[in-house]
């Protein structure tokens, strides 16, 4: 008789954003006269840059010719994109990487979840709390998280990110084999400086740990003291894997393209993790379509860079509006300076889901409850800056008029 992976049975409820979508859809169906503004999931609203669209059209035309047709591509990504990534994202910042250390994929979410394939189930995993749910749920599915007891997984090391510690995690007191860090942070929207990140590299070296560094929001960094890559810190290539995405950087949420960096210097027991990840990708992944990779390459052109930067500035202005509007309305709000997320404290000690319901029902604004990101997220909600300017202003006006 076939057996299921019963780790799935331990997962509590459905995926966070699926629950948010279900609740908002049910409210919309019951209230067809209401205009609902979504500020929950981090999905972009600005269309793809003209330079990107032009590159996609050209690639589509190529695919219609015998000489320009592309079938299966390299699982690791085409050289034209990997080389451009190395040149523009790393060497331009003084970081020495090679194209074969870059692995192009269909999303940072996928890679953050799939990277566990190359690690033993016996590894001890540390996560920030609150945390992007993918890090936790995929380790639970693999059997590394233990059992879900009193809103926590028994085998995970939780690193609370609270007001009193500036929402930055502290080094684990116990030994962590795998450490997930996301900066600029999702969901809180705070960022680590180089000096704050350096002790994590030292900890990883001393304990033989691997840092899984999610840098999906690096394009939103405005503070010169905040590194765009963990590899700006000496020694990081020996202990860290970095994840990047074109989703928020260039509006590719529906187009799907990202990449993961696995340096050759990163070894465990003499084995290069680069080779393991390459083996995994060659076995389980057929690569990102040529058309999409040509679109991603266009992001690095002069016009593409200018156009995508304009979109990022637009979202950062939305973030400023949200943060300042919430503050004016009497809320305590964090983030939104180096990231597109604003982390707002609920009023009068209200529970996260209760405040979510109040915002949905009375202001018709959809947010994400902080408790969905982990125990330390209780008492907060997350706003995203990825709405239109019109809807951002409209939502903030509605929230200002709430009876709290």
N, C-alpha and C positions, 0 to 999 in steps of 0.2 A: 504494500500500500504506500502510495506517495505521501510524503510528509511536507508540511509547510514550514517556512521560516517563522517560528513562533515569536521571534523578536518583534514582528509586526503587530502582534496581538497586544504587546505591552504599550504601544504608542497611545497616548491619551487623545481621544477625539480625532478631529481632522486637522489638516495643515492650517496654520493660523490664518493665512490670507484667503484660504477657501472659506473659512468660517465667516470672515469679514464680508466677503463677496456675497455669501448666502444670506446673511442678515440684511445687508443693504438692498439686495435684489428683492427680498420678501417685503421690505418696507416700501420699495418703489412700486411693486405690484399692488400693494394695498392702498397706496396713495399716489395714483397716477397724475394728480394735479400738482404734485410737489416737484420742484427742481432740485435735484440732489447733486451736490458738489463732492467729488471724490478727492480726498487728500490722504488716502491710505496707502495703497500699493505704490511702489516707486516706478510707475510707468510714465514715460515721457509724453509730451503733447506737441512738441515742435517737430514738423516734418524733417525728413532727412535733408542734409545740406545739398545744394545744387551740384557741387563738385562730386558728391557721392552718387547722386542720381545719374549724372553724366557718365561716370565710370561704370555703373551698373548697366546702363543702356549699351555702352560700347562692348561690354563683356557679353551681353546677351546676343548682340550682333555677331560677335566672334563665334559664339557657340553654334551659330547657324551656317558656318562655313566649314569645309573639310579641313582647311589648314588651321582654323582657330578653335575647333571643337576640343573640349576637354572631357574625358571620362573620369575614371577614378583618379583622384589626386593623392599626393602624399598625405598620410595620416597626420603627420606632424605640422602640415601647413606648407604652402608654396614658398619657395625661397624669396620671391619678390616681396612678400609680406613680412616674413621673419627677419629679413635683412633690414627692412625699413623700421621695424619695431626696435631692433637693436640700435640702429643709428639715431632715431629720433627720441625714443623713450629712455634710453640708457646711456649710450656713449655721449649724447649731448649733455648729460648730467655728470659726466666723468666716471661712469660705471662701465667696466670692461666685461661685456658678455659676448657670446658667440651665437650665431643664428640657431645652431643645433641645441641650444639651451632653451629655446622658445618652442612652445607647443600650442598651435592655434586650435581653438575648440569652438563649440556652439554656445558657450556661456560660462561665466565664472561660477554660477550656481551649480552647473553640472560638474565642473572640475572640483569645486569645494566638497561636493558629495562623493565623487568618484575617487578622489585621491586616497581615500581609505583603503582602496583595493591593494595598495602596495605595502600596507602596514599590517603587522600581526594583530589579531584580535586581542592579544594580551596586553597591548599598550594601554597605559593610563593617560586619559585625555583631560585637558584643562580647557575650560571655556569661560569667556566673560559672562557676567550675568547683570543685566539683560544681554541677549545674544541673538544673532540672526538664526532662526530656527533650523536651517539646513544643517548647520554644524552639529547640532545636538541630535536631530532626528536620524541623520544618516549613520551616526555612530550607534544609535540605539538599534537601528535596523541590522547593523553588522554584529551586534552583540557586545559592544564595548561599554555600553552605558549601564548595564545592570538592570535593576528594576525601578519602576517609577513609583516612588513612595513619598507622600506628603509634598507633592509638586516638585520633587527633585529626583534625578536619576542617581541611584545608589553608588555607582562606580565613577561618576564624573567628578572632577575637581571644579567647583564653582568659584569664580573670582569676582566677587561683588563689585559693581561699579555704582557708587552711591554719591549723593551730594557731598558728603563729608570727605571723600577722597577725590573730589573733582571729576567723578565718573570715570576714573582711570583705574584699571586693575592693578592689584599689588602682586608681586612675585609669589608663586605658590610656596607655602611652607613645606609641603611634601613634594616628592619627586614626580614631575609630570613628564611623560615621554613625548607627547604631542600637545602643542599649545596653539590654539586658534586665536589670532589677533586680527581685528578689522579696524583700520584707521586710514582716513577719517571714518569714524564709527557709524555703523548701522546697528541699532536704531537711534542712538543718543545724539549723534552729530558732532561729537567732540573729536579732537585730534591729539596725537602725541608728538612732542618735539623730538629732535634727534637725541637730546640728552635724556629724555624720559624713556626712549626706546633702547638706548645703549645697554642698560642693565639686563634687558631680556636676552640680548645676544650673549652676554657673559653667562647668564644662567643656563642657557641652552648648551653652551660649550662645556660648562662644568658638569652638567647632568646628562650629556649625550642626548639632548632633546632635539626635536624638530619643530620649528615654528612654521605654521601655515598662515601666511600673511595675506589677508584679503585687502587689496588696494584698489577696489573697484571705483572708489570715489576720489582718487588722487587728483583728477582734473579740477576739482572744486577747491583745492587748497589755495588760500590767499596769504597765509602766514609764512614768511621766508624761513622760519625756524622749524617748520613741519616738513619732514622728508616726503618726497613723492614716491620713493621706493625704499624698502627696508635695506636694499643693497648700498644705500648711501652711508650706512654704518659699517665701519671696518669689521670684517670677520663674518658678516651676515651670510655671505655665499656658502659658508661652511655649515650653516645650521637652518637656513630658511628656504621655503618654497613660496613664490609670490604669484598671486592671481590678479589679473587685470581684465577689464571688460570694455567693449565698445558700446555697451547698452546705454549707460548714462552719459558717457563721454561724447558719443556721436549719434545718439538717438537710435541705437540698434536693438532696442528691446524686442521688436518684432522681426528684425532681420537676422539676429543671432550670430554674434561673433565675439570671441574673447581669446585670451591666451594665458598660459601658465608658464612660469619660469622655473626650471629645475637646474640649478648650476651643477657643473661637473664636480665642483669642489665638495658638494654635499654627499657624504658617504656615511653609511652605517655598517660597522663590522667589515670595512674594506669594500663594501658594495656601493657603487654609484646609484643613487636614486633616479638619476636621469635615465639610466638604462632600463630600470624597472618601469618607470612611467612610459617610456617609449614602447616597451613590450606590451604594457596594458593597452595603450592607445591603438597599437597596430592590431591587437586582437579584438578589441571591443568597439572601435570607432573607425568610421570610413572617411573621416575628414570633412572639413567645411567646404561647401560648394565654391567652385572657381569664381562665380559671379559675385558671391558675397565677399570673398577675399580681395577681389579687385576693388570692391566698394570700400572695404576697410583700408586698403592701400591709399585710396584717395583722401582719406582723413589726414594723411601726413603731407599732402601737397600744400603749397602756400595758400591756395584758395580754400582748400578743405579745412586746414587748420584755422584760418580766419573765420570761416563760417561756423564751425563747431564751437569755437571760443565764444562767438556771439550768443549761441544758444545757452552755453554754460553761464555766461554773465546774466542772461535773462532769468535763469532759474535761481541764481544767487540773489538777484534782486527780489524775486518772489520770497526767498527765504528771509531776507531782511524785513520785508513787509510783514510776514507772518510773525516773526520773532518780536518786532517792535509793536505790532498790533496786539498781540497777546499780552505783552508787558503793560501796555496802556490800559488794557481791559482788566488788569489786576492779577494776571496769571504769572507764575514763575516759569520762565522758559529758558532752555539751554540749546546750544548747537546753532546751526544755520549760518556759521561764519566760514568754516572750511568744509562744509558738507551741505547737502540739500535737505537735511532732516532737522526738525525742531522737536525737542523733547519737552513737553509741557506737563507741569504738575497739575493733578486734578484738584478742583476746589473743595475746600471743607472736608478733606480726607475721604472723598468719594472714591469708590472702587473703580478700577480702570474700565471694566465692561459697563458699569452703571453710567459712567460719564460718556462712554462711547454711545450708549443708547440715548442719553440726553441730547448729545450733539446731533445725532441722526434724527431724532424725533422732533426736536424743537428748532434746530438751526438747519436741518437737512444737510449736514456736513458729515462725511464719512472719514474717520480717522482710523488708527490702529491702536488697540488697547495695549498698554505697556506690559501688562501681566502675561500677554501672549508671547513675550520675548524672554520670559523667565521670572522667577520669584521676586527678584529685585526690581522688576519693572512695574510691580503693583503700585498704583497711585499716580501713574503717568499715562499719557497718550502720545503717539507719534504723529506729527504732521509731515507731509512731503511737500516740497516746493515745485513739483513737476506738473502742476496744473497750469492753466492759462492765466495771464495777468488779470483778465476780467473776472474769472472765477475766484482767483486768490483774493482780490479786493472784496468781492461780493461775500465770500465765506467769512472773512474777517469782520465785515460789517455785521453779519448775522450773529456771530459769536459775541461781539461787543454788546449786542442788544439782548443777550440771554439774561434771564432772571436767575441769578445764582445765589 
